[in-house]
Amino acid sequence: MNQKTFEVLDFYTILEHVARFAFTERGKETVLSLEPSFNKKQIERWLEEIDEAKEVLKISSSVPVHSLDDVSQMMEQARKGMFLRPDQFSQLQSFLDHCGKLKRFMKDKQYVAPTVALYAESIEDLSDLETEIQSSLRHGQVDDYASKELLKIRRQKHNQLAEIKDRIGRLAKSKKLATYMQEHVVAEKNGRFVLPIKATYRNKVKGTVLDSSSSGATVFIEPEEVTRLQEELEMTRLAEEREVEQILYYLTALVLEQERPLQIAMETMHQYDVIFAKAKYSMSIEGRAATLNTDYKIDLIEAKHPLIHNPVPLTISLGEDYHALVITGPNTGGKTVTLKTVGLLTLMAQSGLHIPAHQGTNLHIFQQLFVDIGDGQSITENLSTFSSRLVNIIEILEQSNDHTLVLLDELGSGTDPAEGMGLATAILDQLYDKGAMLLATTHYNEMKDFAESRNGFLNGSMEFDLETLRPTYRLRLGTTGKSQAFEIALKLGMHPAIIEKAHEISYKEEKTYEMREDADPKLMEKQIKTNAYARKSSKKKNHKEEKVPRYNKGDNVTVLATEETGIVYTGPDAKGNYVIQVKGEKQTINHKRIALHIPAEELYPADYDFDIIFKSKDYRKIRKQLDRKHVDGLTLEEEDES
């Protein structure tokens, strides 16, 4: 199996659809990485799991699966020697709670899902760890009663805080500081209590300035009366932090002690996530498990392509007497969809997925599946459509064996029909001899005869409804596509005599076609009735139209193709060609491709010497010398006129 096969058959798209039903990110990743297996027992176990999971979902669709990503990160953090935070312990506690729920949930489903329910038994009892975490945390924080020391420290902190508030509150209300205060309130800066004092009186109040207002008009002073108390409170807070860390380290150590059971629980949770994602997808496509075989049999019963809306069911059987199917039929009639359906459902079944097909569907387990569908044109390698497909087919020929399924669409197309047909036949013949199971579509009629006479080959055709003039997209085995073009032409009202002549030209045989019962005989006769007089008149008319116009030497004409102007030199010849000089070069041009622009008599005097236009300067010089007298050794050679 290769990536190109998966892409062409939309296998990755199917996996994306299944992954949407997974709850965890890890579950989605596992689904997206599914690949076909060649192990029959393993595939059958996967399919059995989906069957049981569907029965569970019929009872309850709410399966207690928990997210695994946070738990995995916690374990990694703990292994590095870092304690877990209280919020992480809250998430872990939720996971442990789901583990218990999952065990109870699956225990109640043993009667419908004995195998799948058994997986939950591998989750060990982690209630002690859950209880320990629960007793140490409250509302996402370490509880006061997590240890006796923490309780003592927090009570001490509470008393110190109360004393500080009382002391500074009395100072804020005292007459001693009333004149100096901006407001008679207590503020808090960086966890310490301060009084807002007017900046002009900052030296009147004993204490430490911790902050000032943005305008600078107010300074926030910690009075010296509470400084000692706040320092004691700070020490108590540090002691609290150390004790909380000790408790968190203790709980983290308990988690590490249960690392193996937790890993098993996470793996089991992940396994359930994947199984129930497959089951939910199966229910969405009305799928079921296919029977698998190693006997080279393909039996698809009312199978549907899962990505096509309202597809026409496909029934196909190969393997008993036939291992190759050649499918003919009209364009857009469903030939390619048939190939893709067989290929995609084979990949799905071998990947442990249910397929949309009726009971009794039976598929062989192939070790290789090759496809040649679409043009696959390679721009970077500068290959034509035909060449690029041929490269792919050569690779298929090299790698195919008796464990291979090959799907070929419109084999031999894109080149000379005679050679394409011959090549397609030879390729199919060779692949069959190598033991591969074949499904091929073709538009060559000769391929029907080949499949009819070759042992192990079966003809099939896509049905076409002549009443509606539309394809039905149904595959008919053991039949060849009829001459649909002739049947359609007859139905649309073409005279049988014309169709009979077309049939004889195409198949080198005679065949009688009957006129439509509702056809109008008079209108039909008009299609074939000849008119000898019309043909004769037409010939005379055409003869007149073919009369060559006479152009004189020196006439200025327009070359119609280029719209350039030229001058007539000689002509016409027997074929109606003139020699025209265009931009100093003489060209032979047919009279149909030139038109008169300006006659010569409007451009030149009657005795004009046209050699000035058409002959070279040297030619004219020699001619003048010879016109005056004889010169020994001097001859005049006529210049080429074309």
C-alpha positions as CSV (number, residue, x, y, z in Angstrom):
1,M,0.0,0.0,0.0
2,N,1.3,3.4,-0.9
3,Q,0.5,7.0,-0.2
4,K,-0.7,7.7,-3.8
5,T,-3.2,4.8,-3.5
6,F,-4.5,6.3,-0.3
7,E,-4.8,9.8,-1.8
8,V,-6.5,8.7,-5.1
9,L,-9.1,6.6,-3.2
10,D,-9.8,9.3,-0.6
11,F,-8.7,7.0,2.3
12,Y,-7.3,9.9,4.2
13,T,-10.6,11.8,3.9
14,I,-12.3,8.8,5.5
15,L,-9.9,8.8,8.4
16,E,-10.6,12.5,8.9
17,H,-14.3,11.7,9.2
18,V,-13.7,9.0,11.7
19,A,-11.3,11.2,13.7
20,R,-14.1,13.8,14.3
21,F,-15.8,11.3,16.5
22,A,-12.7,10.9,18.8
23,F,-12.8,12.8,22.1
24,T,-9.1,13.1,22.9
25,E,-6.3,14.6,20.7
26,R,-4.4,11.3,21.1
27,G,-7.4,9.4,19.9
28,K,-7.7,11.6,16.8
29,E,-4.0,11.1,16.0
30,T,-4.3,7.4,16.3
31,V,-7.3,7.3,13.9
32,L,-5.5,9.5,11.4
33,S,-2.5,7.1,11.4
34,L,-4.6,4.0,10.7
35,E,-3.2,1.8,7.9
36,P,-4.5,-1.5,6.3
37,S,-3.3,-4.7,8.0
38,F,-2.6,-8.1,6.4
39,N,-3.3,-10.0,9.6
40,K,-6.7,-11.6,9.3
41,K,-7.2,-12.3,13.0
42,Q,-6.2,-8.8,14.0
43,I,-8.6,-7.2,11.5
44,E,-11.4,-9.4,12.7
45,R,-10.7,-8.4,16.3
46,W,-10.9,-4.8,15.3
47,L,-14.2,-5.3,13.5
48,E,-15.6,-7.3,16.5
49,E,-14.7,-4.4,18.8
50,I,-16.8,-2.0,16.7
51,D,-19.7,-4.4,16.6
52,E,-19.7,-4.6,20.4
53,A,-19.1,-0.8,20.8
54,K,-22.2,-0.1,18.6
55,E,-24.3,-2.3,20.9
56,V,-23.0,-0.3,23.9
57,L,-23.9,3.0,22.1
58,K,-27.4,1.8,21.5
59,I,-27.8,1.5,25.3
60,S,-26.0,4.7,26.2
61,S,-24.3,7.2,23.9
62,S,-22.5,8.9,26.8
63,V,-19.2,6.9,27.3
64,P,-17.1,8.4,30.2
65,V,-13.9,9.0,28.3
66,H,-11.6,11.7,29.8
67,S,-9.0,13.9,28.1
68,L,-5.5,12.3,28.4
69,D,-3.3,15.1,27.3
70,D,-3.1,16.9,30.7
71,V,-2.5,13.6,32.5
72,S,0.4,12.7,30.2
73,Q,2.0,16.1,30.8
74,M,1.6,15.7,34.6
75,M,3.4,12.4,34.5
76,E,6.3,13.9,32.5
77,Q,6.5,16.8,34.9
78,A,6.6,14.5,37.9
79,R,9.3,12.3,36.4
80,K,11.5,15.4,36.0
81,G,11.3,16.0,39.8
82,M,8.8,18.9,39.8
83,F,5.8,18.9,42.0
84,L,2.3,19.1,40.5
85,R,0.3,22.2,41.0
86,P,-3.0,22.1,42.9
87,D,-5.0,22.8,39.6
88,Q,-3.2,19.8,38.0
89,F,-4.2,17.6,40.9
90,S,-7.8,18.7,40.3
91,Q,-7.5,17.5,36.7
92,L,-5.9,14.2,37.8
93,Q,-8.7,13.8,40.3
94,S,-11.2,14.2,37.5
95,F,-9.4,11.6,35.4
96,L,-9.4,9.1,38.3
97,D,-13.1,9.8,38.8
98,H,-13.7,9.0,35.1
99,C,-11.6,5.8,35.4
100,G,-14.0,4.6,38.1
101,K,-17.0,5.6,36.1
102,L,-15.7,3.8,33.0
103,K,-15.1,0.6,35.0
104,R,-18.7,0.7,36.3
105,F,-20.1,1.7,32.9
106,M,-18.4,-1.2,31.1
107,K,-19.2,-3.7,33.8
108,D,-22.9,-3.1,33.2
109,K,-22.4,-3.8,29.4
110,Q,-20.7,-7.2,29.6
111,Y,-23.8,-8.9,28.3
112,V,-23.7,-7.0,25.0
113,A,-20.0,-6.3,24.8
114,P,-18.0,-9.1,26.5
115,T,-14.7,-8.4,24.8
116,V,-14.8,-4.6,24.9
117,A,-16.1,-4.6,28.5
118,L,-13.2,-6.8,29.6
119,Y,-10.7,-4.0,28.6
120,A,-11.9,-1.9,31.6
121,E,-10.8,-4.6,34.0
122,S,-7.2,-3.7,33.3
123,I,-7.8,-0.4,35.0
124,E,-6.6,-0.9,38.6
125,D,-8.3,0.4,41.7
126,L,-6.9,3.9,42.2
127,S,-9.4,5.0,44.8
128,D,-6.7,5.4,47.5
129,L,-4.8,7.9,45.4
130,E,-8.1,9.7,44.5
131,T,-9.0,9.8,48.2
132,E,-5.6,11.2,49.2
133,I,-5.8,13.9,46.6
134,Q,-9.4,14.7,47.5
135,S,-8.6,15.0,51.2
136,S,-5.7,17.4,50.5
137,L,-7.4,19.7,48.1
138,R,-10.4,22.0,48.3
139,H,-11.7,24.3,45.6
140,G,-8.4,24.0,43.6
141,Q,-6.2,24.8,46.6
142,V,-4.3,22.8,49.2
143,D,-6.7,22.4,52.1
144,D,-5.9,23.7,55.7
145,Y,-6.3,20.2,57.0
146,A,-3.8,18.6,54.5
147,S,-1.3,18.5,57.4
148,K,-1.3,19.5,61.1
149,E,1.6,21.9,60.5
150,L,-0.2,23.7,57.7
151,L,-3.3,24.1,59.9
152,K,-1.1,25.6,62.7
153,I,0.6,27.9,60.3
154,R,-2.5,29.2,58.6
155,R,-4.2,29.8,62.0
156,Q,-1.1,31.8,63.0
157,K,-1.2,33.7,59.8
158,H,-4.9,34.5,60.3
159,N,-4.2,35.9,63.8
160,Q,-1.3,38.0,62.7
161,L,-3.3,39.4,59.8
162,A,-6.1,40.3,62.2
163,E,-3.7,42.1,64.6
164,I,-2.2,44.1,61.7
165,K,-5.6,45.2,60.4
166,D,-6.6,46.2,63.9
167,R,-3.4,48.2,64.6
168,I,-3.3,50.0,61.3
169,G,-7.1,50.6,61.4
170,R,-6.8,52.4,64.7
171,L,-3.9,54.5,63.3
172,A,-6.0,55.5,60.4
173,K,-8.7,56.8,62.7
174,S,-6.4,58.5,65.2
175,K,-6.4,62.3,65.7
176,K,-2.6,62.1,65.6
177,L,-2.4,61.4,61.9
178,A,-5.7,63.0,60.8
179,T,-4.1,66.2,59.5
180,Y,-1.5,64.3,57.5
181,M,-3.7,61.7,55.7
182,Q,-5.1,62.2,52.2
183,E,-8.0,59.9,53.1
184,H,-8.9,58.2,56.3
185,V,-8.6,54.7,54.8
186,V,-6.2,51.7,54.9
187,A,-4.6,50.7,51.5
188,E,-2.6,47.6,50.5
189,K,0.6,47.7,48.4
190,N,2.4,44.5,47.5
191,G,0.7,42.5,50.3
192,R,1.5,45.1,53.0
193,F,-0.9,47.5,54.7
194,V,-0.1,51.3,54.3
195,L,-1.7,54.7,55.0
196,P,-2.2,57.4,52.3
197,I,-0.3,60.4,53.5
198,K,-0.1,63.9,51.9
199,A,3.3,64.2,50.2
200,T,4.0,67.5,52.1
201,Y,3.8,65.7,55.4
202,R,5.8,62.6,54.5
203,N,8.4,63.5,57.2
204,K,5.8,63.9,59.9
205,V,4.9,60.2,59.9
206,K,7.4,57.6,61.0
207,G,7.5,54.6,58.7
208,T,8.6,53.3,55.3
209,V,7.4,54.8,52.0
210,L,6.3,51.8,49.8
211,D,4.6,53.7,46.9
212,S,3.3,57.0,45.7
213,S,0.4,58.2,43.6
214,S,0.8,59.0,39.9
215,S,0.4,62.7,40.6
216,G,2.9,62.6,43.4
217,A,0.5,64.3,45.8
218,T,0.2,61.1,47.9
219,V,2.7,58.7,49.4
220,F,1.8,55.3,50.9
221,I,3.6,54.8,54.2
222,E,3.8,51.6,56.3
223,P,3.8,53.0,59.9
224,E,6.7,51.7,62.0
225,E,4.1,50.5,64.5
226,V,3.0,47.7,62.1
227,T,6.3,47.0,60.3
228,R,7.4,44.4,62.8
229,L,4.0,42.7,62.7
230,Q,4.1,42.6,58.8
231,E,7.6,41.1,58.8
232,E,6.4,38.4,61.1
233,L,3.4,37.8,58.8
234,E,5.8,37.6,55.8
235,M,7.8,34.9,57.6
236,T,4.6,33.0,58.4
237,R,3.7,33.2,54.7
238,L,7.0,31.7,53.7
239,A,6.5,28.9,56.1
240,E,3.1,28.3,54.6
241,E,4.6,28.1,51.1
242,R,7.2,25.6,52.3
243,E,4.6,23.4,53.9
244,V,2.3,23.6,50.8
245,E,5.3,22.5,48.6
246,Q,6.0,19.6,51.0
247,I,2.4,18.5,50.7
248,L,2.5,18.8,46.9
249,Y,5.8,16.9,46.7
250,Y,4.2,14.2,48.9
251,L,1.2,13.9,46.6
252,T,3.4,13.9,43.5
253,A,5.4,11.0,45.0
254,L,2.1,9.1,45.5
255,V,1.3,9.7,41.8
256,L,4.7,8.4,40.7
257,E,4.2,5.3,42.8
258,Q,1.1,4.6,40.7
259,E,2.7,5.5,37.4
260,R,2.3,2.1,35.8
261,P,-1.4,1.7,36.8
262,L,-2.0,5.3,35.6
263,Q,-0.3,4.5,32.3
264,I,-2.5,1.4,31.8
265,A,-5.6,3.5,32.7
266,M,-4.6,6.1,30.1
267,E,-3.9,3.5,27.5
268,T,-7.3,1.8,28.2
269,M,-9.1,5.2,28.0
270,H,-7.3,5.9,24.7
271,Q,-8.3,2.5,23.4
272,Y,-11.9,3.1,24.2
273,D,-11.8,6.5,22.6
274,V,-10.6,5.0,19.3
275,I,-13.0,2.1,19.4
276,F,-16.1,4.2,20.1
277,A,-15.0,6.8,17.4
278,K,-15.0,3.9,14.9
279,A,-18.3,2.7,16.2
280,K,-19.9,6.2,15.9
281,Y,-18.6,6.6,12.4
282,S,-20.0,3.1,11.5
283,M,-23.4,4.2,12.7
284,S,-23.2,7.4,10.7
285,I,-22.7,5.5,7.4
286,E,-24.9,2.5,8.3
287,G,-21.8,0.4,8.1
288,R,-21.1,-3.2,9.1
289,A,-18.2,-5.6,9.3
290,A,-17.2,-7.3,6.1
291,T,-16.2,-11.0,6.1
292,L,-12.6,-11.4,5.2
293,N,-11.0,-14.1,3.2
294,T,-7.7,-15.3,1.8
295,D,-9.3,-17.1,-1.2
296,Y,-9.1,-14.2,-3.7
297,K,-12.9,-13.5,-3.5
298,I,-14.5,-10.1,-3.8
299,D,-18.2,-10.1,-3.0
300,L,-19.7,-6.7,-2.5
301,I,-23.4,-6.7,-1.9
302,E,-25.3,-3.4,-2.2
303,A,-22.1,-1.5,-1.3
304,K,-22.0,2.3,-1.3
305,H,-19.2,4.8,-1.6
306,P,-19.2,6.5,1.8
307,L,-18.3,10.0,0.5
308,I,-21.0,10.2,-2.2
309,H,-24.5,11.5,-1.3
310,N,-27.2,9.1,-2.2
311,P,-24.9,6.7,-4.2
312,V,-26.3,3.9,-6.3
313,P,-25.5,0.6,-4.5
314,L,-22.8,-1.6,-6.1
315,T,-23.0,-5.4,-6.3
316,I,-20.0,-7.2,-7.7
317,S,-18.7,-10.8,-7.4
318,L,-15.2,-11.9,-8.5
319,G,-13.0,-14.8,-7.5
320,E,-14.7,-18.1,-8.4
321,D,-14.2,-18.3,-12.1
322,Y,-13.1,-14.7,-12.8
323,H,-10.3,-12.7,-11.4
324,A,-10.5,-9.8,-13.9
325,L,-13.4,-7.4,-14.7
326,V,-13.4,-5.1,-17.8
327,I,-16.1,-2.4,-17.4
328,T,-17.5,-0.5,-20.3
329,G,-20.1,2.2,-20.5
330,P,-20.8,5.9,-21.3
331,N,-18.8,8.7,-19.9
332,T,-20.0,9.9,-16.4
333,G,-21.8,6.6,-16.2
334,G,-20.2,5.5,-13.0
335,K,-17.2,3.4,-14.2
336,T,-14.6,5.4,-12.2
337,V,-16.8,5.5,-9.1
338,T,-17.1,1.7,-9.3
339,L,-13.3,1.3,-9.2
340,K,-13.0,3.7,-6.3
341,T,-15.7,2.1,-4.3
342,V,-14.1,-1.4,-4.6
343,G,-10.6,0.1,-3.7
344,L,-11.8,2.3,-0.8
345,L,-13.9,-0.3,0.9
346,T,-11.0,-2.8,0.7
347,L,-8.7,-0.3,2.4
348,M,-11.4,0.5,5.0
349,A,-12.1,-3.2,5.8
350,Q,-8.4,-4.0,6.1
351,S,-7.9,-1.0,8.5
352,G,-10.5,-2.4,10.8
353,L,-13.4,-0.1,9.8
354,H,-17.0,-1.0,9.0
355,I,-18.1,-0.4,5.4
356,P,-21.5,0.6,4.0
357,A,-22.5,-2.7,2.5
358,H,-25.1,-5.4,3.1
359,Q,-24.6,-8.6,5.1
360,G,-22.7,-11.2,3.2
361,T,-20.1,-8.8,1.8
362,N,-16.8,-10.7,1.6
363,L,-13.4,-9.2,0.8
364,H,-10.0,-10.7,0.1
365,I,-7.0,-9.4,2.2
366,F,-4.6,-7.9,-0.3
367,Q,-1.0,-7.1,0.5
368,Q,-0.8,-4.5,-2.3
369,L,-3.4,-2.2,-3.9
370,F,-2.4,-0.2,-7.0
371,V,-4.5,2.3,-8.8
372,D,-4.1,4.3,-12.1
373,I,-7.0,6.7,-12.0
374,G,-6.9,10.3,-13.4
375,D,-4.2,11.8,-15.6
376,G,-1.5,12.2,-12.9
377,Q,0.3,14.7,-15.1
378,S,3.7,15.7,-13.8
379,I,4.5,19.3,-14.8
380,T,7.9,19.3,-13.0
381,E,9.0,16.3,-15.0
382,N,7.5,17.6,-18.2
383,L,5.6,14.4,-18.9
384,S,2.4,14.3,-21.0
385,T,-0.7,12.7,-19.5
386,F,-0.2,9.5,-21.4
387,S,3.5,9.3,-20.5
388,S,2.9,10.0,-16.8
389,R,0.3,7.3,-16.6
390,L,2.5,4.9,-18.5
391,V,5.3,5.4,-15.9
392,N,2.8,4.6,-13.2
393,I,1.6,1.4,-15.0
394,I,5.2,0.3,-15.5
395,E,5.7,0.5,-11.8
396,I,2.5,-1.5,-11.2
397,L,3.8,-4.2,-13.7
398,E,7.1,-4.4,-11.8
399,Q,5.5,-4.7,-8.3
400,S,2.3,-6.7,-8.9
401,N,2.0,-10.3,-7.8
402,D,-0.7,-12.8,-6.7
403,H,-1.5,-10.7,-3.6
404,T,-2.3,-7.6,-5.5
405,L,-5.5,-5.7,-6.4
406,V,-5.1,-3.4,-9.5
407,L,-7.6,-0.8,-10.5
408,L,-7.1,0.8,-13.9
409,D,-9.3,3.6,-15.3
410,E,-9.6,4.1,-19.1
411,L,-6.4,2.1,-19.7
412,G,-4.7,3.1,-23.0
413,S,-6.4,6.4,-23.4
414,G,-4.5,9.5,-24.5
415,T,-2.7,8.0,-27.5
416,D,-3.5,6.5,-31.0
417,P,-6.7,4.4,-30.5
418,A,-5.3,1.3,-32.3
419,E,-2.0,1.4,-30.3
420,G,-3.7,2.3,-27.1
421,M,-6.1,-0.6,-27.4
422,G,-3.3,-3.0,-28.1
423,L,-1.2,-1.7,-25.2
424,A,-4.2,-1.9,-22.8
425,T,-4.9,-5.5,-23.8
426,A,-1.3,-6.5,-23.4
427,I,-1.0,-4.8,-20.0
428,L,-4.2,-6.5,-18.7
429,D,-3.0,-9.9,-20.0
430,Q,0.4,-9.5,-18.3
431,L,-1.0,-8.4,-15.0
432,Y,-3.4,-11.3,-15.0
433,D,-0.6,-13.8,-15.7
434,K,1.3,-12.3,-12.7
435,G,-1.7,-13.4,-10.6
436,A,-3.1,-9.9,-9.8
437,M,-6.9,-9.4,-9.4
438,L,-8.0,-6.7,-11.9
439,L,-10.7,-4.2,-12.4
440,A,-10.3,-2.0,-15.5
441,T,-12.6,0.5,-17.3
442,T,-12.2,1.1,-21.0
443,H,-13.8,2.9,-24.0
444,Y,-12.3,0.4,-26.5
445,N,-14.9,-1.9,-28.1
446,E,-12.1,-4.4,-28.9
447,M,-11.5,-4.9,-25.2
448,K,-15.0,-6.4,-24.9
449,D,-14.0,-9.1,-27.3
450,F,-10.7,-9.7,-25.5
451,A,-12.5,-10.1,-22.1
452,E,-15.1,-12.3,-23.7
453,S,-12.6,-14.8,-25.0
454,R,-9.9,-14.7,-22.3
455,N,-10.2,-17.2,-19.5
456,G,-10.6,-15.6,-16.1
457,F,-11.9,-12.3,-17.5
458,L,-15.5,-11.0,-17.1
459,N,-17.2,-8.2,-19.0
460,G,-19.3,-5.7,-17.2
461,S,-21.1,-2.5,-18.3
462,M,-22.7,0.5,-16.7
463,E,-26.4,0.5,-17.4
464,F,-27.9,3.3,-19.5
465,D,-31.7,4.1,-19.5
466,L,-32.7,4.7,-23.1
467,E,-36.1,6.0,-22.0
468,T,-34.6,8.9,-19.9
469,L,-31.4,9.0,-21.9
470,R,-29.5,9.0,-18.6
471,P,-27.0,6.6,-17.0
472,T,-28.4,4.6,-14.0
473,Y,-24.9,4.1,-12.5
474,R,-25.7,0.4,-12.0
475,L,-23.1,-2.2,-12.9
476,R,-24.3,-5.2,-14.9
477,L,-21.9,-8.2,-14.8
478,G,-21.6,-10.5,-17.8
479,T,-22.8,-7.9,-20.2
480,T,-21.1,-5.5,-22.6
481,G,-22.1,-2.0,-23.3
482,K,-24.4,-1.6,-26.2
483,S,-23.9,0.8,-29.0
484,Q,-25.5,3.6,-27.0
485,A,-24.7,6.3,-29.6
486,F,-26.8,4.5,-32.2
487,E,-29.6,3.7,-29.8
488,I,-29.8,7.3,-28.6
489,A,-29.7,8.6,-32.2
490,L,-32.6,6.3,-33.1
491,K,-34.6,7.4,-30.1
492,L,-34.1,11.0,-30.9
493,G,-35.4,10.5,-34.4
494,M,-32.5,9.8,-36.8
495,H,-33.4,7.7,-39.8
496,P,-32.5,4.0,-39.5
497,A,-30.8,4.0,-42.8
498,I,-28.2,6.5,-41.6
499,I,-27.6,4.5,-38.4
500,E,-27.3,1.2,-40.3
501,K,-24.6,2.8,-42.5
502,A,-22.8,4.0,-39.4
503,H,-23.0,0.6,-37.8
504,E,-21.5,-1.0,-40.9
505,I,-18.7,1.6,-40.9
506,S,-18.0,1.0,-37.2
507,Y,-18.3,-2.8,-37.0
508,K,-17.8,-4.0,-40.6
509,E,-21.1,-5.8,-40.5
510,E,-24.7,-5.2,-41.4
511,K,-27.5,-4.6,-38.9
512,T,-31.1,-3.6,-39.2
513,Y,-32.5,-0.8,-37.1
514,E,-36.3,-0.3,-36.8
515,M,-37.9,3.1,-37.2
516,R,-39.6,4.5,-34.1
517,E,-43.3,3.8,-34.0
518,D,-44.2,7.4,-33.3
519,A,-41.9,8.7,-36.1
520,D,-43.3,10.9,-38.8
521,P,-42.5,9.1,-42.1
522,K,-42.5,12.4,-44.1
523,L,-40.0,14.1,-41.7
524,M,-37.8,10.9,-41.6
525,E,-37.7,10.8,-45.4
526,K,-36.4,14.4,-45.5
527,Q,-33.2,13.1,-43.8
528,I,-32.3,10.8,-46.7
529,K,-34.1,12.2,-49.7
530,T,-31.6,13.5,-52.3
531,N,-32.0,16.2,-54.9
532,A,-30.0,15.7,-58.0
533,Y,-30.8,19.1,-59.5
534,A,-29.7,20.8,-56.3
535,R,-26.4,19.0,-56.5
536,K,-25.9,20.0,-60.1
537,S,-26.8,23.6,-59.4
538,S,-24.5,23.6,-56.5
539,K,-21.6,22.3,-58.7
540,K,-22.2,25.1,-61.3
541,K,-22.4,27.7,-58.6
542,N,-19.3,26.4,-57.0
543,H,-17.5,26.4,-60.4
544,K,-18.4,30.0,-60.9
545,E,-17.2,30.9,-57.4
546,E,-13.9,29.2,-58.2
547,K,-13.2,31.5,-61.2
548,V,-9.8,33.0,-60.7
549,P,-9.8,36.9,-60.7
550,R,-7.3,38.5,-63.1
551,Y,-4.7,40.8,-61.5
552,N,-2.2,42.8,-63.6
553,K,1.5,43.2,-63.0
554,G,2.0,46.1,-60.6
555,D,-1.5,45.9,-59.0
556,N,-1.3,46.7,-55.3
557,V,-3.1,43.9,-53.3
558,T,-3.8,43.1,-49.7
559,V,-2.6,39.8,-48.2
560,L,-5.7,38.8,-46.2
561,A,-4.0,36.7,-43.6
562,T,-1.5,39.4,-42.5
563,E,-3.2,42.5,-43.8
564,E,0.1,43.5,-45.5
565,T,0.2,45.1,-48.9
566,G,2.1,43.7,-51.8
567,I,2.6,44.1,-55.6
568,V,1.6,41.6,-58.2
569,Y,4.7,40.3,-60.1
570,T,3.4,37.3,-62.1
571,G,0.4,35.0,-62.3
572,P,-2.0,33.3,-62.0
573,D,-0.7,29.8,-62.6
574,A,-2.8,26.7,-63.1
575,K,-3.7,26.5,-59.5
576,G,-4.7,30.2,-59.2
577,N,-1.4,31.2,-57.5
578,Y,0.2,34.7,-57.9
579,V,3.7,35.7,-57.2
580,I,3.4,38.7,-54.9
581,Q,6.3,40.9,-53.7
582,V,5.8,41.8,-50.0
583,K,8.5,44.0,-48.3
584,G,11.0,43.2,-51.0
585,E,10.5,39.4,-50.9
586,K,8.5,37.4,-53.5
587,Q,5.9,35.0,-52.2
588,T,3.6,32.6,-53.9
589,I,0.0,33.2,-52.7
590,N,-3.3,31.8,-53.8
591,H,-5.8,34.2,-55.3
592,K,-8.3,33.4,-52.4
593,R,-5.9,34.9,-50.0
594,I,-5.4,38.3,-51.7
595,A,-7.7,41.2,-52.6
596,L,-7.2,44.2,-54.9
597,H,-6.2,47.3,-53.1
598,I,-5.1,49.8,-55.9
599,P,-4.9,49.0,-59.6
600,A,-1.5,49.5,-61.4
601,E,-2.9,52.1,-63.8
602,E,-3.7,54.4,-60.9
603,L,-0.2,54.1,-59.5
604,Y,2.2,54.0,-62.6
605,P,2.3,55.5,-66.1
606,A,1.6,53.2,-69.1
607,D,5.3,52.8,-70.1
608,Y,6.6,52.3,-66.5
609,D,9.6,50.0,-66.1
610,F,8.5,47.5,-63.4
611,D,12.1,46.1,-63.3
612,I,12.7,49.1,-61.0
613,I,10.4,47.4,-58.4
614,F,11.1,43.7,-59.1
615,K,14.7,43.5,-60.2
616,S,17.9,44.2,-58.4
617,K,20.2,47.2,-59.2
618,D,22.9,45.0,-60.6
619,Y,20.4,43.3,-62.9
620,R,19.2,46.6,-64.3
621,K,22.8,47.9,-64.8
622,I,23.8,44.8,-66.9
623,R,20.6,45.0,-68.9
624,K,21.3,48.7,-69.8
625,Q,24.8,47.9,-70.9
626,L,23.6,45.1,-73.2
627,D,20.8,47.2,-74.6
628,R,23.4,49.8,-75.9
629,K,26.0,47.3,-77.3
630,H,27.5,43.9,-77.1
631,V,30.0,43.4,-74.3
632,D,32.3,40.3,-74.5
633,G,31.9,37.9,-71.6
634,L,28.8,39.8,-70.1
635,T,25.6,37.8,-69.8
636,L,22.2,38.6,-68.2
637,E,20.8,35.8,-66.0
638,E,17.1,36.0,-65.2
639,E,16.5,36.5,-61.5
640,D,14.4,34.0,-59.6
641,E,10.7,34.9,-59.6
642,S,9.6,33.1,-56.5
